Amino acid sequence: MVKRIGGMRRKSRYKLKRDPRTKGRINFRRYLDEYKTGDKVLLAPDSIIQKGMFKHKWIGRSGVISRKQGRCYEVIIHEMGNEKKLIIHPVHLKRC
């Protein structure tokens, strides 16, 4: 077997970079946000908090909340006719 080089955040330096004005700060409003089933959300990662972050290929996609799982939410995204389920922390979500 061939050994895979790199991890989840490989080749994502500019995608996960933060604005200099917000660098180092954690937005507690987004951290404590509550969503209901059926809410439309936008996937916007916060690179300070790695817990519950999704792969960088999903940045900017929109999805629908299907249920809550612990502190995180299960988000359904459609890609090329297929339905994908992602488990994402509320820090990485924005309302549409």
Summary of the structure (lengths in Angstrom):
residues: 96
radius of gyration: 14.2
end to end distance: 43.0
largest distance: 45.3
contacts: 215
relative contact order: 0.24
helix: 10%
strand: 31%
